[in-house]
Amino acid sequence: MSNFFNLEIGKRSVLMHQMALSITGHNMANANTPGYTRQVPDIVTTSPWHAPALVQSGKAGQLGTGVDIQSIQRIRDAFLDTQIRNEFKTAGYWTEMQSTMAKLEVILNEPSKDGLRSVMDVFWEAWQDLSVNPESQAVRSVVVQRGMAMAEAFRHTYRQLVELRQDVNASVAIKVKEINDIAVNIADLNQQILAISVAGKQPNDLLDKRDLLLDELSQMADVKIYDDKNNMVAVQLGDRILVEGVQYNTLSTVKDNEGMHMVVWSDTGTRAKISGGELRGLLDARGRTNNPQEADPSEYREVIPNMIADLNALAKTLVVKINEIHRGGFSLNNKTAVPDGRDFFDMPDQDPLTFKNWAEFMNVNQDIQNDVKNIAAATHRTWDKDSEGQDKKVNFGDGSNALKMAELKHNLNSYNYAVRTEGLNIIFDESNPSYHQPLTLRIGAGGLPVDITLEPPANYRDMKGLVDDLQAKLDNAGLPITVRCEGKNGSGNELVFCSNSSRSLEVIFPDTGISDVRSEGLQQGEYAVNTEAGNPGVDDGMVRLMQQYLQGSARNIFDGASVNVDTSCPVNASIMLEVTSVNTITRQVTYKYYSHEYDRDGNYTAVIPGSFTLTYGGNDTSFTIGSVTFSTDNLDLIKLNTGELTVGDKAVFNVTAANSGISYQGLDISYNYNYNEPGDCSHRFVFNENVLDGVDIDIKFYTLNTNSLSQNYGDSYNGTIGISASGALGAKSPAVFLSSYYPYAGQTQDIETFMVQHVTTDDFWRSVAADTGVLSQEAQRMVRNQVLLLSELENKKESISGVSLDEEMTNMIKFQHAYNAAARYITSIDEAIDVIVNRMGVVGR
């Protein structure tokens, strides 16, 4: 056996221990490097050697050839890594939630003397003082100032909540960018790791960098990590792969109409499923967007939107309830027998059913700010006429209406008006014949209607006296109905009927001959027929789009094109249109229609059905419905895109006949079942002079449910209202009144939707603050728990993967001694070789 063989063993030992010292030094150098994993050499004996021979001797067999480092291993526990990343997801979620809740608590500032509840308390106290001193201008000024202070507090709180939601929304976009950056880096590291791994090397430091990125990613979102070939990994986020080897997908955001970011996949635009981590915490706090891809109902906790909704519900409750009472009261400036009908707080111009931002809108009526005498603190009239016709004070000490305001603080706000109807104006005008005639109403509440006759309005001291008499008659008739007077725009002569026990409520003028609104095919709501006779002049024929139900993004049922009729059109028509097919290739849209027609002489043509097709992107065209020819403009400017017009889209049109410049009789059927301003939806009919005199006719027309809150949204109705000569032309305004509500099961759409229910406003806001505090405490507790749990897991991880300087010092000494020993061994072999080479064969010299 050659001594050079022994030198090889020594060389291998020296090199191995030199490398082991290098690994130890690398560990010590990175003792404080984030994400670094302790590395250890995998020391193995090299393959033994045995010389081949035909005949084996009895000597020892294989000889050891030394030592080598087979690989450099990272000391890491994969199961512990999985545990830590799962807890990172939870910790990230609750950390973001805690941050949001801390900001919400600062905004609410409850309980404190500066919180919203304290501002409401002093507002109620001001009304209490006014009920005792209703003539005091100083007390009235306090009511106005505290009302303005409360409105400002609501507006300020609303702005802070909206800004907080916007900040969280901006954080969503930032977090998405961070996830994308990490995904790109992981894919890049996979590329580098692949190149090193296929070369048979161990890319430990690159693996550490990647694991650190995976830890960061697991804190941001709920991800699943899978080992791939050649030390690469695949990362799944939600229901899609984020990173797979060297390939990666990215996330993006799509803004809704409020600027809220919805997280989507960049390549497909589909909504990404985020179920954990910091990003989910941000989404839960901010809430869903208005994009149609979002789940409905929302899958998020809606923390800030719910807070905004609660604030708006409280503001709406205060505004609506205070205004209801205030409209039925008398101010010091009111010298009539009719309540002021003035709101204390401004009401939105939009439909109160669908209007949302009540807290942002809340403000004291400018008329009341300008003159505090306009506060309606009295229940009965404050002025009357003396025997000489001069105004005299009769009720200046009445503060009972102000007391009703103060009592709202303790009102449970029960949902008392699941069924309500309004719109009937009582005439308090001495020059009007109706003022001196008895008033008869046909009223039903689920059973047979009852005719109730009141004395002429002239016999009552004021509107409130008439209401009290009507309520007494309703009670005597056993009808579960309450009535109050309200009104709008400076006149409180409107009756509002309510029932909290009956699922049906109808109020009808008997002149119509109608006893059941549903039997006439009318949609639930309020209807009025206004007439005018002997009008000279020109009333050109015209077409008016009254209502429409669109499921796509079209601007109207003709996708933006305008529709006209000849100004000399000879007929009145109520037309229902519906889209039956849309072909985006040929750009053709087919419509079907049903039309009720009357000529100027009052002759009715049976309902006319039919259909027609329009080609978009071509020249302007015309089409015919029954006896009416229509022309369309701007069809050539419209590009029909998928989703704009949809099968099932509907619209109602009204065509008004021309009167050819002669005197005519006009007839308007107005309906207001969505709590819009009266007359928002009105069919206009023009007849020749004397056509309606002394006849009884049924006017047929179409209506469409455009209430988006209704489960019957988009339904069409084929209705009829009976008109008699005495009713239609009898100088009554309205000549005919029909009002009916019969909600379907579970349907409670009216102005009191989304209001505080079954609790006082004070207790409601107290509960909102308490809920916020509880959620904040939960977030804090979860963060503390996660910190402790992660600390324990990190300690376990450090005990396995972390660098111990003491241990590394021990290893360094161990490897150093072994290195020295190997070096000494080589020296010994060198000396042996020197003896053989230089000393053998010199005997006798």
C-alpha positions in Angstrom: 0.0 0.0 0.0 1.5 3.3 -1.0 2.1 6.0 1.6 0.7 8.4 -0.9 -2.6 6.7 -0.2 -2.3 7.9 3.4 -1.5 11.4 2.2 -4.8 11.4 0.3 -6.6 10.5 3.5 -4.9 13.3 5.4 -5.6 15.8 2.6 -9.3 14.8 2.6 -9.5 15.3 6.3 -7.9 18.7 6.1 -10.1 19.9 3.3 -13.3 18.5 5.0 -12.5 20.2 8.3 -11.5 23.4 6.6 -14.9 23.4 4.9 -16.6 22.6 8.2 -14.9 25.6 9.7 -16.1 27.7 6.8 -19.7 26.5 7.4 -19.3 27.3 11.1 -18.0 30.7 10.3 -20.9 31.3 7.9 -23.4 30.4 10.7 -21.7 32.7 13.2 -21.6 35.6 10.6 -25.4 35.2 10.0 -26.4 34.7 13.6 -28.5 37.9 13.5 -29.7 37.6 9.8 -33.5 37.5 9.5 -34.7 34.3 8.1 -31.3 32.6 8.2 -31.3 28.8 8.9 -28.4 27.1 10.6 -26.4 25.0 8.2 -24.5 21.9 9.2 -22.1 19.7 7.1 -23.2 16.2 6.3 -19.9 14.4 7.1 -19.6 10.9 5.5 -16.7 8.5 5.0 -15.5 8.2 1.4 -15.9 5.0 -0.5 -13.4 2.3 0.9 -10.7 0.7 -1.3 -9.7 -2.9 -1.8 -7.1 -4.1 -4.3 -8.4 -6.8 -6.7 -6.7 -10.2 -6.4 -7.3 -13.7 -7.8 -6.6 -15.2 -4.4 -7.5 -13.4 -1.2 -5.1 -13.4 1.6 -6.0 -13.5 5.2 -5.3 -9.8 5.6 -7.9 -7.2 6.4 -10.3 -6.5 3.6 -11.4 -3.0 2.5 -9.5 0.1 3.6 -11.0 3.3 4.5 -10.2 6.2 2.1 -11.0 9.1 4.4 -13.8 11.6 4.9 -15.8 14.1 2.9 -18.8 16.5 3.2 -21.6 15.0 1.2 -23.9 18.0 1.5 -24.6 21.1 3.5 -27.9 20.7 5.3 -30.3 23.4 6.5 -31.7 22.4 9.9 -35.3 23.2 9.4 -38.6 21.6 10.5 -41.1 21.6 7.6 -44.1 20.9 9.9 -43.1 23.8 12.2 -42.9 26.0 9.2 -46.4 25.1 8.2 -47.7 25.8 11.7 -46.0 29.2 11.8 -47.3 30.2 8.4 -50.8 29.3 9.4 -50.5 31.4 12.5 -49.0 34.2 10.5 -52.2 34.3 8.4 -54.3 34.7 11.6 -51.9 37.2 13.1 -51.9 39.3 10.0 -55.7 39.3 9.9 -56.2 40.4 13.5 -53.4 42.9 13.4 -55.2 44.8 10.5 -58.5 44.4 12.3 -57.1 45.8 15.6 -55.6 48.7 13.7 -59.0 49.5 12.1 -60.9 49.1 15.3 -58.5 51.4 17.2 -59.2 54.1 14.6 -63.0 53.5 14.8 -62.9 53.9 18.6 -61.2 57.2 18.2 -63.8 58.4 15.7 -66.7 57.3 17.9 -65.2 58.8 21.1 -67.8 57.0 23.2 -68.6 57.3 26.0 -67.4 60.8 26.5 -68.9 64.3 26.9 -67.8 65.1 23.3 -69.4 62.0 21.7 -72.4 61.9 19.5 -74.7 60.6 22.3 -73.9 63.7 24.4 -74.7 66.0 21.5 -78.1 64.2 21.1 -78.8 64.5 24.8 -78.5 68.3 24.8 -80.6 68.4 21.6 -83.4 66.6 23.3 -83.0 68.9 26.4 -83.5 71.9 24.2 -86.8 70.6 22.9 -87.9 69.9 26.5 -87.1 73.5 27.4 -89.0 74.7 24.4 -92.1 72.7 25.4 -92.1 74.8 28.6 -91.3 78.2 27.0 -92.7 77.9 23.4 -92.8 81.8 23.0 -89.2 82.3 24.0 -87.0 83.3 21.0 -83.9 82.6 23.1 -85.0 79.0 23.8 -85.9 78.6 20.1 -82.5 79.8 19.1 -81.0 77.2 21.4 -83.0 74.5 19.7 -81.8 75.6 16.3 -78.1 75.9 17.4 -78.2 72.5 19.1 -79.9 71.0 16.0 -77.1 72.5 13.9 -74.5 71.2 16.3 -76.0 67.7 16.1 -76.1 67.8 12.3 -72.5 68.9 12.2 -71.5 66.0 14.6 -73.3 63.5 12.3 -71.6 65.0 9.2 -68.2 65.1 10.8 -68.5 61.5 12.0 -69.7 60.4 8.6 -66.7 62.1 6.9 -64.3 60.5 9.3 -65.7 57.0 8.6 -65.7 57.6 4.8 -62.1 58.8 5.0 -61.1 55.8 7.1 -62.8 53.5 4.5 -60.9 55.2 1.8 -57.6 54.8 3.7 -58.3 51.1 4.1 -59.2 50.9 0.5 -55.9 52.4 -0.5 -54.2 49.9 1.7 -55.9 47.1 -0.2 -54.3 48.3 -3.5 -50.9 48.6 -1.7 -51.2 45.1 -0.2 -52.0 43.7 -3.7 -48.9 45.3 -5.1 -46.8 43.8 -2.3 -48.2 40.4 -3.0 -47.3 40.8 -6.6 -43.8 41.8 -5.8 -43.3 38.8 -3.6 -44.7 36.5 -6.2 -42.3 37.9 -8.8 -39.4 37.5 -6.3 -40.4 33.9 -5.4 -40.5 33.0 -9.1 -37.1 34.6 -9.7 -35.6 32.7 -6.7 -37.2 29.5 -8.1 -35.3 30.2 -11.3 -32.0 30.6 -9.4 -32.6 27.6 -7.2 -33.4 25.5 -10.2 -30.1 26.4 -11.9 -28.1 25.5 -8.8 -30.0 22.4 -8.0 -29.7 20.8 -11.4 -25.9 21.3 -11.0 -26.0 19.1 -7.9 -25.5 22.0 -5.5 -27.4 22.9 -2.4 -28.8 26.6 -2.7 -29.3 27.0 1.1 -29.0 30.8 1.2 -31.4 31.2 -1.7 -33.8 28.8 0.0 -33.6 31.0 3.2 -34.5 34.1 1.2 -37.4 32.3 -0.4 -38.7 31.0 2.9 -38.5 34.5 4.3 -40.7 35.7 1.4 -43.1 32.8 1.9 -43.4 33.8 5.6 -44.2 37.4 4.6 -46.7 36.2 2.0 -48.5 33.9 4.4 -49.0 37.0 6.7 -50.6 38.9 3.8 -53.0 36.3 2.5 -54.1 32.7 3.0 -51.7 30.7 0.8 -50.9 27.1 0.4 -47.3 26.1 -0.4 -46.3 22.9 -2.3 -42.8 21.5 -2.8 -41.9 21.1 -6.4 -39.1 19.3 -8.2 -35.5 20.6 -8.0 -36.2 22.5 -4.7 -38.8 24.8 -6.4 -42.2 25.5 -4.8 -45.7 26.3 -6.0 -47.9 28.8 -4.2 -51.7 28.7 -4.3 -53.7 31.8 -3.3 -57.4 31.1 -3.0 -58.5 29.0 -5.9 -55.7 29.7 -8.3 -51.9 29.2 -8.5 -50.0 32.4 -7.7 -46.5 30.9 -8.4 -45.6 27.6 -10.0 -41.9 27.1 -10.7 -40.6 30.0 -12.7 -44.1 31.1 -13.8 -46.4 33.4 -11.8 -49.7 35.1 -11.9 -50.4 38.6 -10.6 -53.3 40.3 -8.9 -54.9 43.5 -9.9 -57.7 45.8 -8.7 -60.8 47.1 -10.4 -62.5 50.2 -9.0 -66.3 50.5 -8.6 -68.2 53.7 -9.0 -67.1 54.7 -5.5 -63.4 54.1 -6.1 -63.3 50.9 -4.1 -60.8 48.3 -5.2 -62.0 44.8 -6.0 -59.1 42.3 -6.0 -59.0 40.4 -9.3 -56.6 38.2 -11.3 -54.9 40.3 -13.8 -55.2 37.9 -16.7 -58.8 36.9 -16.4 -60.3 39.8 -14.5 -62.2 37.4 -12.2 -62.5 38.2 -8.5 -59.8 36.6 -6.4 -60.8 34.6 -3.3 -59.0 36.1 -0.3 -59.8 34.1 2.9 -57.2 35.2 5.4 -54.2 37.3 6.2 -53.7 41.1 6.3 -55.5 41.5 2.9 -58.6 39.7 4.2 -58.5 41.9 7.4 -58.5 45.0 5.2 -61.4 43.7 3.0 -63.4 42.7 6.1 -62.9 46.2 7.5 -63.6 48.0 4.2 -66.4 45.8 2.9 -67.5 44.7 -0.5 -67.4 46.8 -3.7 -70.4 47.6 -5.9 -69.0 45.5 -8.8 -71.4 42.8 -9.9 -68.8 40.0 -9.4 -69.0 40.5 -5.6 -70.9 37.9 -3.6 -74.4 38.9 -2.5 -74.9 38.9 0.4 -71.4 40.1 1.2 -68.9 37.5 2.4 -67.0 40.2 4.4 -67.6 41.5 7.9 -68.3 45.0 6.5 -67.0 46.6 9.7 -66.7 50.2 8.4 -69.7 50.0 6.0 -71.9 48.7 8.8 -70.8 51.5 11.0 -71.6 54.0 8.3 -75.0 52.2 7.8 -75.7 52.4 11.5 -74.8 56.1 11.5 -77.1 56.7 8.5 -79.9 54.7 10.1 -79.7 56.8 13.2 -79.6 60.0 11.2 -82.5 58.9 9.1 -84.5 57.9 12.1 -83.9 61.3 13.7 -84.6 63.2 10.5 -87.7 61.3 9.5 -89.3 61.1 13.0 -88.6 64.7 13.9 -89.9 65.9 10.5 -93.0 63.8 10.8 -93.9 65.5 14.0 -92.7 68.9 13.0 -94.7 68.9 9.7 -97.9 68.4 11.7 -97.3 71.3 14.0 -98.0 75.1 14.0 -95.3 77.8 14.2 -95.6 81.3 15.6 -95.6 82.6 12.0 -98.4 80.3 10.8 -101.7 82.2 10.6 -103.7 79.5 8.9 -105.7 76.5 10.1 -103.3 74.1 8.4 -100.0 72.9 9.9 -96.9 74.4 8.5 -95.9 71.2 6.7 -92.3 72.3 7.1 -89.4 69.9 7.8 -87.1 70.7 10.7 -84.3 69.0 9.0 -83.8 69.1 5.2 -85.1 66.1 3.3 -83.1 64.8 0.3 -84.2 65.5 -3.2 -83.8 61.8 -4.0 -86.2 59.0 -3.1 -85.9 58.6 0.7 -86.4 54.8 0.1 -83.1 54.5 -1.8 -81.2 57.5 -0.4 -78.4 56.3 1.9 -76.1 59.1 3.1 -78.4 60.7 5.6 -75.6 61.5 8.1 -73.7 63.4 5.4 -76.8 65.2 4.3 -78.2 66.1 7.7 -78.8 69.9 8.2 -81.4 72.1 9.8 -83.9 73.7 7.4 -82.7 77.0 6.2 -86.1 78.7 6.8 -85.8 77.7 10.5 -82.2 78.9 10.7 -83.3 82.3 9.2 -86.3 82.7 11.5 -86.6 80.6 14.7 -90.3 81.5 14.9 -90.8 78.9 12.1 -90.2 76.1 14.6 -93.6 74.3 14.8 -93.8 73.9 18.6 -97.6 73.9 18.8 -100.1 71.1 18.0 -103.0 73.5 17.2 -103.2 76.7 15.4 -101.5 79.7 17.0 -103.5 82.4 15.2 -107.2 82.9 14.5 -109.5 85.6 13.2 -111.5 87.9 15.5 -114.9 89.1 14.7 -113.5 91.9 12.6 -111.4 89.5 10.6 -108.1 90.6 12.2 -105.4 88.0 13.2 -105.3 87.3 16.9 -103.1 85.1 19.1 -105.0 82.0 20.3 -102.4 79.4 21.2 -99.0 80.9 21.8 -98.5 78.9 25.0 -98.9 75.6 23.2 -95.6 73.6 23.4 -97.2 70.2 23.0 -95.6 69.5 19.6 -92.2 70.4 21.1 -92.9 68.0 23.9 -93.5 65.2 21.3 -90.1 66.0 19.9 -88.5 65.7 23.3 -90.3 62.4 23.9 -88.7 60.9 20.8 -85.6 60.3 23.0 -87.4 57.6 24.8 -89.4 56.4 21.8 -88.7 52.7 21.0 -89.0 53.4 17.3 -91.1 50.3 16.7 -91.6 49.6 13.1 -95.2 50.8 13.3 -95.7 51.6 9.7 -95.2 48.4 7.7 -98.2 49.6 5.7 -98.8 53.2 5.1 -100.4 55.5 2.5 -100.3 59.2 2.0 -100.9 61.9 -0.5 -104.5 62.9 0.2 -104.7 66.7 0.6 -107.6 68.3 2.5 -108.8 71.6 1.2 -108.8 74.4 3.7 -109.7 77.3 1.4 -112.9 79.2 2.0 -113.2 80.1 -1.7 -113.2 76.4 -2.7 -116.6 74.6 -2.7 -115.0 71.5 -1.3 -114.2 73.4 1.9 -117.9 73.6 2.6 -118.8 70.1 1.6 -118.7 66.9 3.7 -115.7 64.6 3.0 -116.3 60.9 2.4 -113.5 58.3 2.2 -113.7 54.6 1.5 -111.1 53.0 3.9 -110.2 49.3 4.1 -107.6 47.5 6.2 -107.7 43.9 5.0 -111.5 43.5 5.3 -114.5 45.1 3.6 -114.0 48.8 3.0 -115.9 51.2 5.3 -117.2 54.6 4.1 -116.4 57.3 6.6 -117.9 60.7 6.2 -116.5 63.8 7.9 -118.1 67.2 8.3 -117.0 69.9 5.9 -113.5 71.2 6.7 -115.0 74.6 7.4 -116.6 73.1 10.5 -113.2 72.3 12.1 -111.0 74.7 14.1 -108.0 73.5 12.2 -106.5 70.6 10.4 -105.6 68.9 13.6 -109.2 69.0 14.7 -110.3 67.2 11.5 -107.6 64.6 12.0 -108.7 64.0 15.6 -112.3 63.5 14.4 -111.2 61.1 11.6 -109.1 59.1 14.1 -112.1 58.8 16.4 -114.3 57.5 13.5 -111.6 55.0 12.5 -111.5 53.7 16.0 -115.3 53.5 16.3 -115.3 51.5 13.0 -112.8 49.1 14.5 -110.2 49.8 11.8 -106.6 49.2 12.9 -105.5 52.4 11.3 -103.8 55.6 12.7 -103.9 58.9 10.8 -101.9 62.1 11.1 -101.5 65.3 9.2 -98.2 66.2 7.6 -97.7 67.7 4.2 -94.8 69.3 2.4 -93.6 72.7 1.1 -95.3 74.9 3.6 -98.7 73.2 3.7 -99.5 70.5 6.2 -102.9 69.6 4.8 -101.9 66.0 3.8 -103.3 63.0 5.5 -101.1 60.0 6.2 -102.7 56.7 7.1 -100.8 53.9 8.8 -101.4 50.4 10.1 -99.1 48.2 12.0 -101.3 45.1 12.1 -103.0 44.8 8.8 -101.2 43.6 5.7 -103.5 45.7 3.5 -104.5 49.4 3.6 -106.7 51.2 1.0 -108.0 54.8 1.0 -110.3 55.7 -1.9 -112.6 58.5 -2.9 -116.0 56.7 -3.5 -116.5 58.8 -6.7 -114.3 56.4 -8.6 -116.7 53.5 -8.1 -113.6 51.4 -7.2 -113.7 49.4 -3.9 -110.6 47.2 -4.4 -107.4 48.5 -6.0 -106.1 45.1 -6.7 -109.2 44.0 -8.6 -108.4 46.9 -11.0 -104.9 45.6 -11.8 -103.3 48.6 -10.2 -99.9 48.3 -8.5 -99.8 49.1 -4.8 -99.3 52.8 -4.4 -100.9 56.1 -4.5 -102.8 57.5 -7.5 -104.5 60.8 -8.2 -106.5 62.0 -11.2 -106.2 65.7 -12.0 -108.5 67.2 -14.7 -108.7 70.5 -16.5 -111.6 71.6 -18.8 -112.1 74.3 -21.4 -108.4 74.9 -22.0 -107.7 76.9 -25.2 -104.5 76.8 -27.2 -102.1 74.3 -28.6 -101.1 71.0 -26.9 -98.8 69.2 -29.4 -98.6 65.5 -29.5 -95.6 64.1 -27.6 -94.1 60.9 -26.3 -92.7 60.6 -22.8 -90.6 57.8 -21.3 -92.2 57.4 -17.9 -90.5 54.3 -16.4 -88.0 51.8 -17.3 -86.4 48.6 -15.9 -82.9 47.9 -17.3 -80.7 45.0 -16.3 -77.6 46.1 -18.2 -75.8 49.3 -18.7 -78.0 50.8 -21.4 -79.0 54.4 -21.0 -82.6 53.6 -21.9 -84.5 50.8 -23.6 -83.3 52.2 -27.0 -79.7 52.3 -25.6 -79.5 56.1 -25.7 -81.4 56.8 -28.9 -84.2 59.4 -28.6 -87.8 58.6 -29.7 -90.3 61.1 -31.1 -93.8 61.2 -32.5 -95.5 63.5 -35.0 -96.7 66.7 -33.2 -100.1 66.1 -34.8 -100.4 62.6 -33.3 -104.2 61.9 -33.2 -104.3 59.4 -30.3 -103.4 59.0 -26.6 -101.6 55.8 -25.8 -100.1 54.0 -22.8 -97.5 51.6 -24.2 -95.5 48.8 -22.5 -92.3 47.8 -24.3 -90.1 44.8 -23.6 -86.9 43.6 -25.2 -87.3 40.0 -26.5 -84.0 39.4 -28.3 -80.6 41.0 -28.8 -78.3 40.0 -31.6 -74.9 41.7 -31.2 -73.6 40.3 -34.5 -76.4 41.7 -36.7 -76.9 44.6 -34.2 -80.7 43.8 -34.2 -82.9 44.2 -31.2 -86.5 43.0 -31.2 -89.2 44.5 -29.0 -92.7 43.4 -28.2 -95.4 45.9 -27.1 -98.8 46.2 -25.7 -100.7 49.5 -26.2 -103.9 51.1 -24.8 -105.2 53.7 -27.2 -107.8 56.5 -27.0 -108.6 58.9 -29.8 -109.4 62.6 -29.0 -113.1 61.7 -28.9 -112.6 59.3 -26.0 -113.0 56.1 -28.1 -111.0 53.2 -26.8 -109.3 50.6 -29.0 -108.8 47.2 -27.4 -105.2 46.6 -26.3 -103.0 46.3 -29.3 -100.1 43.8 -29.2 -97.3 43.5 -31.6 -93.5 43.6 -32.2 -90.8 45.3 -34.2 -87.1 45.1 -34.8 -84.5 47.9 -34.9 -81.0 47.7 -36.4 -78.4 49.6 -34.4 -75.4 51.2 -36.1 -77.4 52.1 -39.2 -79.4 55.1 -40.3 -82.2 56.7 -38.3 -85.4 54.7 -38.7 -89.1 54.6 -37.8 -91.4 52.0 -36.4 -95.1 51.8 -35.7 -97.0 50.8 -32.6 -100.8 50.5 -33.2 -101.9 53.8 -34.7 -98.7 55.7 -33.7 -95.6 56.1 -35.8 -92.4 56.8 -34.0 -89.0 58.0 -35.3 -85.7 57.3 -33.7 -82.6 59.5 -33.7 -78.9 58.7 -33.0 -79.2 54.9 -33.7 -76.3 55.5 -36.0 -74.2 56.8 -33.1 -74.8 53.8 -30.8 -72.6 50.8 -30.7 -74.6 48.0 -29.3 -72.3 46.2 -26.9 -72.9 42.9 -25.1 -74.7 43.5 -21.8 -76.0 47.0 -22.6 -79.5 45.9 -23.6 -80.8 42.7 -22.1 -83.7 40.4 -22.9 -86.4 41.3 -20.3 -85.6 45.1 -20.2 -88.9 47.0 -20.0 -90.2 50.5 -20.3 -93.5 52.4 -20.2 -94.2 55.2 -22.6 -97.0 57.8 -22.7 -98.2 59.3 -26.0 -100.3 62.5 -25.7 -102.7 63.4 -28.5 -102.5 66.8 -30.2 -105.6 69.0 -29.8 -105.2 70.8 -33.1 -105.3 74.2 -31.5 -108.9 74.0 -30.2 -110.2 73.9 -26.6 -109.6 70.6 -24.9 -110.1 68.7 -21.7 -106.9 67.4 -20.0 -106.7 64.3 -17.8 -103.5 63.3 -15.8 -103.2 60.1 -13.9 -100.3 60.4 -11.4 -99.0 57.6 -9.3 -96.5 57.7 -6.5 -95.8 54.3 -5.1 -92.1 54.8 -4.6 -92.4 57.8 -2.4 -91.4 60.2 -5.1 -92.7 63.7 -5.4 -96.3 63.5 -6.6 -96.6 63.6 -10.3 -93.2 62.0 -11.0 -95.0 59.3 -13.0 -98.0 60.8 -14.9 -100.0 59.7 -17.9 -101.3 62.6 -19.9 -104.5 62.3 -21.9 -105.9 65.1 -24.1 -109.5 64.9 -25.3 -111.7 67.2 -27.3 -114.0 69.6 -25.5 -117.0 68.0 -23.7 -115.8 64.4 -24.3 -115.8 63.7 -20.6 -119.0 65.6 -19.7 -121.7 63.4 -18.3 -120.0 60.1 -19.0 -118.5 57.3 -17.0 -115.3 55.8 -18.6 -112.5 53.5 -17.5 -109.0 54.8 -18.2 -106.6 52.0 -18.9 -102.8 52.4 -18.6 -99.6 50.5 -17.8 -97.3 51.0 -14.9 -94.0 49.4 -14.0 -92.4 48.6 -10.7 -89.2 50.6 -10.6 -88.6 50.2 -6.9 -85.2 48.4 -6.8 -85.8 47.3 -3.2 -88.9 45.4 -4.1 -88.9 41.7 -4.8 -91.3 42.5 -7.6 -88.8 45.0 -9.2 -89.4 45.0 -13.0 -93.0 43.7 -12.9 -95.5 45.4 -15.1 -99.1 46.2 -14.3 -102.1 46.7 -16.5 -104.4 49.0 -14.5 -107.7 50.7 -14.8 -109.2 53.8 -13.0 -112.9 54.6 -13.3 -113.7 58.2 -14.2 -117.1 59.8 -13.8 -118.2 63.2 -14.9 -118.9 64.3 -11.4 -115.7 63.0 -10.2 -113.4 64.0 -13.0 -114.7 67.5 -13.7 -116.2 68.4 -10.3 -113.6 71.0 -9.4 -111.9 68.6 -7.0 -108.2 68.3 -6.9 -107.4 65.5 -7.0 -110.7 64.5 -8.6 -109.9 60.9 -7.8 -107.7 59.5 -5.1 -106.6 55.9 -4.7 -104.0 54.8 -2.3 -103.2 51.3 -1.5 -100.4 49.2 0.1 -100.6 45.4 0.4 -97.0 44.2 0.8 -96.1 40.7 -0.2 -94.8 38.4 2.5 -91.7 39.8 4.0 -91.9 43.0 2.0 -91.7 46.2 4.0 -90.5 48.8 1.5 -91.4 52.3 2.7 -89.6 55.3 4.1 -88.9 53.6 7.4 -86.8 50.9 5.8 -83.2 51.0 7.1 -84.2 52.9 10.3 -83.6 52.2 14.0 -86.2 49.7 15.1 -87.5 48.5 18.5 -85.0 50.6 20.5 -84.4 54.2 21.4 -82.0 56.3 19.4 -79.8 56.7 22.5 -79.7 53.0 23.3 -79.1 52.2 19.6 -76.0 54.3 19.4 -74.9 53.0 22.8 -75.2 49.5 21.5 -73.2 50.5 18.3 -70.4 51.8 20.5 -70.5 48.7 22.7 -70.4 46.4 19.7 -67.4 48.4 18.4 -65.7 48.1 21.8 -66.4 44.3 21.9 -64.9 43.8 18.5 -61.9 45.9 19.3 -61.3 43.9 22.5 -61.6 40.7 20.5 -59.1 42.0 18.0 -56.7 43.0 20.8 -57.1 39.6 22.5 -56.5 37.7 19.3 -53.4 39.8 18.6 -52.0 39.1 22.0 -52.8 35.4 21.7 -51.2 35.2 18.3 -48.1 37.1 19.6 -47.7 34.5 22.4 -48.4 31.6 20.1 -46.0 32.8 17.4 -43.4 33.6 20.1 -43.6 30.0 21.3 -43.4 28.6 17.7 -40.6 31.0 16.9 -38.7 29.8 20.0 -39.1 26.2 18.9 -38.0 27.2 15.4 -34.9 29.0 16.8 -34.1 26.1 19.0 -33.9 24.0 15.8 -32.9 26.4 13.0 -31.4 29.3 14.9 -27.7 29.9 15.3 -26.3 29.3 18.8 -23.0 31.1 19.1 -21.9 28.8 22.0 -22.7 25.8 19.9 -20.9 27.2 16.9 -17.8 28.0 19.1 -17.8 24.4 20.3 -18.0 23.2 16.7 -15.3 25.6 15.7 -12.9 24.2 18.4 -13.9 20.7 17.5 -13.2 21.2 13.8 -10.1 23.2 14.5 -8.6 20.4 16.6 -9.6 17.8 13.9 -8.0 20.1 11.3 -4.8 20.3 13.4 -4.8 16.5 13.9 -5.2 15.9 10.1 -2.4 18.3 9.4 -0.2 16.5 12.0 -1.1 13.2 10.3 0.0 14.5 7.0 3.3 15.6 8.6 3.7 12.1 10.0 3.2 10.5 6.6 5.6 13.0 5.2 8.3 12.0 7.7 7.7 8.4 6.9 8.1 9.0 3.2 11.2 11.1 3.9 12.8 8.1 5.7 12.0 5.8 2.8 13.3 8.2 0.2 16.2 9.8 1.9 17.5 7.3 4.4 16.9 3.8 3.1 19.9 2.3 1.1 22.7 4.4 2.7 24.2 1.7 4.9 28.0 1.5 4.4 28.3 4.9 2.9 
